[in-house]
C-alpha cells in the first residue's frame, strides 16, 4: 500500500533517528515527508520502531492512499512520485 508519512519532532536526536528509520523504508520527498510502499506487516513493524522516539508534543502521521488517489497525485516542480521498489534475489 502507498503511504505518505510526515513528522514533526522537536529534538534533533529523535528527529535524526526517525529520519534514518524512514529512509530505510521509503523515499524522502520533503524534509519531513516520506513516500513508502509497505505491506500491513511492514507498517506495523515500522510504527513499533518509531514509537520509542516520540515525545508527547511530537507527531508522526501516516496517510494511506488508495490506488485511485495515488494516480491523481499532482506534482508541481521537481521530483517524481515514488514507485514500487523492485527486489531481485540473486
Secondary structure, DSSP 4 states (H G I P E B T S, - for coil): -EEEEEEE--SHHHHHHHHHHHHTTSEEEETTEEEEE--HHHHHHHHHHHHTT--TT-EEEEEEE-HHHHHT----SS-----PPP----
